Amino acid sequence: MSSVHTRFEKEAADAVERIGPVHLRTLADRIAGGGPTIGIVNAVPLPDFPEVARRVLSVQLSMGMPDEEVAVYLRGVAAGYERHRATTTVESVWTGPATHAVPVRSTAQVLVDLVAEASYELILMTYSAAPYEPLLKALSEAVGRSVTVMVVVETLQGAGSALNGPEPAHAFTGVEGVQVWHWPVDVRTEQGAKMHAKLAVADQRVLLVSSANLTQSGVSRNLEAGLLVRGGTAPERAAQHVARLRARGVLRRLQ
């Protein structure tokens, strides 16, 4: 394979990682349909999309590839990526005492790694929260990559006497660009209901469900257990459910 063809292959692989297979198909359709470059690069309101589209178009121009050939190639990459992503893996994740006989990954490391691999969307949900520097650093870097970061927390009012100290939302005030959401007490239909979910979703393709709160104790000291799911429908469904709760006003923006 020539160096130019290798360059296009790498560009297409990078494109699907950055914008996902659905948006890559949109890019393929726009290229196949012709039209001005500005219409192609602005086809999807995603932070990385314009840059990805321009890079693909630049390589196409340098290779002299016809629009339809590029479109077919990009659709093939999208399909291959989806088949690979459809393979579901489930891994147990633990906080607390380790055993050499049964090696498992720690909640702290898995959580930071999950945040680090997000390319466009990250959702976190936690009942309690306190500043945990490795996580805050990873969140700051994610915002710097133009990842949309949303954290859903409980409030002291919602928790009643079960939580004390600073508001859980305060754990994220030092990271500019993080959206903090909550479940307002006035929309809870059951008295005493709590926002008790604890999960993280990256790009609708990786899901961590855990008993651990986003605190130093939760991710590194307590005895906590969780599951890390890659691929399949669970990560996408979790992200879509949160999006629907936001759209219906069940979850509201705090900051």
HUTA-V766225 format. One record per residue. N is the residue number from 1. RES is the residue in three letters. PSI is psi in radians with two decimals (none if undefined). NEAR is the number of other C-alpha atoms within 10 Angstrom. Layout:
# HUTA-V766225
n->N res->RES psi->PSI near->NEAR
n->N res->RES psi->PSI near->NEAR
This chain:
# HUTA-V766225
n->1 res->MET psi->2.35 near->6
n->2 res->SER psi->2.81 near->6
n->3 res->SER psi->-0.56 near->8
n->4 res->VAL psi->-0.78 near->13
n->5 res->HIS psi->-0.65 near->13
n->6 res->THR psi->-0.68 near->11
n->7 res->ARG psi->-0.73 near->15
n->8 res->PHE psi->-0.69 near->21
n->9 res->GLU psi->-0.79 near->17
n->10 res->LYS psi->-0.66 near->11
n->11 res->GLU psi->-0.72 near->16
n->12 res->ALA psi->-0.70 near->25
n->13 res->ALA psi->-0.73 near->15
n->14 res->ASP psi->-0.67 near->14
n->15 res->ALA psi->-0.81 near->25
n->16 res->VAL psi->-0.54 near->20
n->17 res->GLU psi->-0.63 near->15
n->18 res->ARG psi->-0.65 near->19
n->19 res->ILE psi->-0.14 near->22
n->20 res->GLY psi->2.83 near->19
n->21 res->PRO psi->-0.61 near->21
n->22 res->VAL psi->-0.83 near->14
n->23 res->HIS psi->-0.49 near->18
n->24 res->LEU psi->-0.65 near->27
n->25 res->ARG psi->-0.65 near->21
n->26 res->THR psi->-0.76 near->17
n->27 res->LEU psi->-0.76 near->29
n->28 res->ALA psi->-0.77 near->24
n->29 res->ASP psi->-0.72 near->19
n->30 res->ARG psi->-0.69 near->19
n->31 res->ILE psi->-0.76 near->25
n->32 res->ALA psi->-0.57 near->16
n->33 res->GLY psi->-0.09 near->13
n->34 res->GLY psi->-2.66 near->12
n->35 res->GLY psi->2.99 near->10
n->36 res->PRO psi->2.65 near->10
n->37 res->THR psi->-0.67 near->14
n->38 res->ILE psi->-0.59 near->11
n->39 res->GLY psi->-0.58 near->13
n->40 res->ILE psi->-0.84 near->22
n->41 res->VAL psi->-0.34 near->22
n->42 res->ASN psi->0.39 near->16
n->43 res->ALA psi->-0.48 near->16
n->44 res->VAL psi->2.24 near->17
n->45 res->PRO psi->1.09 near->9
n->46 res->LEU psi->2.34 near->15
n->47 res->PRO psi->-0.74 near->17
n->48 res->ASP psi->-0.24 near->18
n->49 res->PHE psi->-0.85 near->22
n->50 res->PRO psi->-0.76 near->18
n->51 res->GLU psi->-0.77 near->14
n->52 res->VAL psi->-0.79 near->21
n->53 res->ALA psi->-0.74 near->25
n->54 res->ARG psi->-0.68 near->16
n->55 res->ARG psi->-0.75 near->17
n->56 res->VAL psi->-0.78 near->22
n->57 res->LEU psi->-0.62 near->21
n->58 res->SER psi->-0.76 near->13
n->59 res->VAL psi->-0.68 near->18
n->60 res->GLN psi->-0.77 near->18
n->61 res->LEU psi->-0.73 near->12
n->62 res->SER psi->-0.47 near->10
n->63 res->MET psi->-0.29 near->13
n->64 res->GLY psi->0.55 near->9
n->65 res->MET psi->2.38 near->13
n->66 res->PRO psi->2.66 near->12
n->67 res->ASP psi->-0.77 near->18
n->68 res->GLU psi->-0.62 near->15
n->69 res->GLU psi->-0.75 near->13
n->70 res->VAL psi->-0.76 near->21
n->71 res->ALA psi->-0.77 near->22
n->72 res->VAL psi->-0.73 near->15
n->73 res->TYR psi->-0.79 near->15
n->74 res->LEU psi->-0.67 near->26
n->75 res->ARG psi->-0.64 near->20
n->76 res->GLY psi->-0.72 near->17
n->77 res->VAL psi->-0.73 near->20
n->78 res->ALA psi->-0.76 near->24
n->79 res->ALA psi->-0.75 near->16
n->80 res->GLY psi->-0.69 near->13
n->81 res->TYR psi->-0.73 near->16
n->82 res->GLU psi->-0.68 near->17
n->83 res->ARG psi->-0.71 near->12
n->84 res->HIS psi->-0.73 near->12
n->85 res->ARG psi->-0.44 near->16
n->86 res->ALA psi->-0.34 near->14
n->87 res->THR psi->2.07 near->11
n->88 res->THR psi->2.28 near->14
n->89 res->THR psi->2.49 near->13
n->90 res->VAL psi->2.22 near->12
n->91 res->GLU psi->2.39 near->12
n->92 res->SER psi->2.50 near->17
n->93 res->VAL psi->2.37 near->22
n->94 res->TRP psi->2.62 near->23
n->95 res->THR psi->2.53 near->24
n->96 res->GLY psi->-2.76 near->16
n->97 res->PRO psi->2.39 near->11
n->98 res->ALA psi->2.74 near->13
n->99 res->THR psi->2.33 near->8
n->100 res->HIS psi->-0.50 near->6
n->101 res->ALA psi->-0.52 near->6
n->102 res->VAL psi->1.58 near->6
n->103 res->PRO psi->2.27 near->10
n->104 res->VAL psi->2.77 near->14
n->105 res->ARG psi->2.61 near->14
n->106 res->SER psi->2.62 near->20
n->107 res->THR psi->-0.77 near->27
n->108 res->ALA psi->-0.83 near->22
n->109 res->GLN psi->-0.74 near->15
n->110 res->VAL psi->-0.74 near->16
n->111 res->LEU psi->-0.82 near->23
n->112 res->VAL psi->-0.71 near->16
n->113 res->ASP psi->-0.72 near->13
n->114 res->LEU psi->-0.79 near->19
n->115 res->VAL psi->-0.70 near->28
n->116 res->ALA psi->-0.50 near->19
n->117 res->GLU psi->-0.10 near->14
n->118 res->ALA psi->2.36 near->26
n->119 res->SER psi->-0.38 near->21
n->120 res->TYR psi->-0.41 near->22
n->121 res->GLU psi->2.41 near->18
n->122 res->LEU psi->2.23 near->26
n->123 res->ILE psi->2.26 near->23
n->124 res->LEU psi->2.46 near->24
n->125 res->MET psi->2.38 near->25
n->126 res->THR psi->2.58 near->24
n->127 res->TYR psi->-1.01 near->23
n->128 res->SER psi->2.70 near->26
n->129 res->ALA psi->2.52 near->22
n->130 res->ALA psi->2.67 near->19
n->131 res->PRO psi->2.19 near->17
n->132 res->TYR psi->1.83 near->18
n->133 res->GLU psi->-0.77 near->12
n->134 res->PRO psi->-0.66 near->13
n->135 res->LEU psi->-0.77 near->22
n->136 res->LEU psi->-0.68 near->18
n->137 res->LYS psi->-0.76 near->15
n->138 res->ALA psi->-0.68 near->19
n->139 res->LEU psi->-0.73 near->25
n->140 res->SER psi->-0.73 near->20
n->141 res->GLU psi->-0.62 near->15
n->142 res->ALA psi->-0.78 near->23
n->143 res->VAL psi->-0.70 near->20
n->144 res->GLY psi->-0.42 near->12
n->145 res->ARG psi->0.13 near->15
n->146 res->SER psi->0.45 near->16
n->147 res->VAL psi->2.34 near->24
n->148 res->THR psi->2.03 near->21
n->149 res->VAL psi->2.12 near->21
n->150 res->MET psi->2.27 near->19
n->151 res->VAL psi->2.18 near->20
n->152 res->VAL psi->2.19 near->27
n->153 res->VAL psi->2.80 near->30
n->154 res->GLU psi->2.86 near->25
n->155 res->THR psi->2.82 near->24
n->156 res->LEU psi->-0.64 near->17
n->157 res->GLN psi->-0.76 near->13
n->158 res->GLY psi->-0.59 near->21
n->159 res->ALA psi->-0.29 near->18
n->160 res->GLY psi->-2.29 near->12
n->161 res->SER psi->0.03 near->8
n->162 res->ALA psi->-0.36 near->10
n->163 res->LEU psi->2.54 near->16
n->164 res->ASN psi->3.09 near->13
n->165 res->GLY psi->-2.77 near->7
n->166 res->PRO psi->2.74 near->12
n->167 res->GLU psi->2.42 near->16
n->168 res->PRO psi->-0.57 near->24
n->169 res->ALA psi->-0.48 near->24
n->170 res->HIS psi->-0.34 near->14
n->171 res->ALA psi->-0.34 near->19
n->172 res->PHE psi->0.10 near->22
n->173 res->THR psi->-0.39 near->15
n->174 res->GLY psi->-0.06 near->12
n->175 res->VAL psi->1.76 near->15
n->176 res->GLU psi->2.34 near->11
n->177 res->GLY psi->-0.19 near->19
n->178 res->VAL psi->2.24 near->20
n->179 res->GLN psi->2.25 near->18
n->180 res->VAL psi->2.23 near->21
n->181 res->TRP psi->2.86 near->21
n->182 res->HIS psi->2.95 near->23
n->183 res->TRP psi->1.75 near->23
n->184 res->PRO psi->2.49 near->18
n->185 res->VAL psi->-0.60 near->19
n->186 res->ASP psi->-0.13 near->8
n->187 res->VAL psi->0.06 near->10
n->188 res->ARG psi->2.12 near->14
n->189 res->THR psi->-0.35 near->8
n->190 res->GLU psi->2.24 near->8
n->191 res->GLN psi->2.32 near->8
n->192 res->GLY psi->0.04 near->10
n->193 res->ALA psi->2.50 near->13
n->194 res->LYS psi->2.63 near->17
n->195 res->MET psi->1.54 near->20
n->196 res->HIS psi->0.06 near->16
n->197 res->ALA psi->2.50 near->19
n->198 res->LYS psi->1.83 near->20
n->199 res->LEU psi->2.94 near->25
n->200 res->ALA psi->2.39 near->25
n->201 res->VAL psi->2.23 near->28
n->202 res->ALA psi->2.12 near->25
n->203 res->ASP psi->0.46 near->23
n->204 res->GLN psi->0.38 near->24
n->205 res->ARG psi->-0.23 near->21
n->206 res->VAL psi->2.24 near->27
n->207 res->LEU psi->2.22 near->27
n->208 res->LEU psi->2.08 near->24
n->209 res->VAL psi->2.20 near->19
n->210 res->SER psi->2.77 near->23
n->211 res->SER psi->-0.13 near->22
n->212 res->ALA psi->2.29 near->27
n->213 res->ASN psi->2.83 near->22
n->214 res->LEU psi->1.21 near->26
n->215 res->THR psi->2.87 near->22
n->216 res->GLN psi->-0.76 near->18
n->217 res->SER psi->-0.75 near->17
n->218 res->GLY psi->-0.73 near->23
n->219 res->VAL psi->-0.19 near->26
n->220 res->SER psi->-0.25 near->20
n->221 res->ARG psi->-0.75 near->15
n->222 res->ASN psi->2.99 near->17
n->223 res->LEU psi->1.82 near->15
n->224 res->GLU psi->2.72 near->20
n->225 res->ALA psi->2.63 near->18
n->226 res->GLY psi->3.10 near->19
n->227 res->LEU psi->2.37 near->18
n->228 res->LEU psi->2.09 near->23
n->229 res->VAL psi->2.18 near->20
n->230 res->ARG psi->2.27 near->22
n->231 res->GLY psi->-3.09 near->20
n->232 res->GLY psi->-2.92 near->19
n->233 res->THR psi->-0.28 near->16
n->234 res->ALA psi->-0.84 near->17
n->235 res->PRO psi->-0.74 near->22
n->236 res->GLU psi->-0.75 near->17
n->237 res->ARG psi->-0.68 near->14
n->238 res->ALA psi->-0.80 near->19
n->239 res->ALA psi->-0.71 near->22
n->240 res->GLN psi->-0.64 near->13
n->241 res->HIS psi->-0.76 near->11
n->242 res->VAL psi->-0.74 near->17
n->243 res->ALA psi->-0.70 near->13
n->244 res->ARG psi->-0.70 near->13
n->245 res->LEU psi->-0.67 near->13
n->246 res->ARG psi->-0.78 near->16
n->247 res->ALA psi->-0.59 near->11
n->248 res->ARG psi->-0.10 near->10
n->249 res->GLY psi->0.12 near->12
n->250 res->VAL psi->-0.67 near->16
n->251 res->LEU psi->2.39 near->19
n->252 res->ARG psi->2.69 near->16
n->253 res->ARG psi->2.31 near->15
n->254 res->LEU psi->-0.77 near->15
n->255 res->GLN psi->none near->13
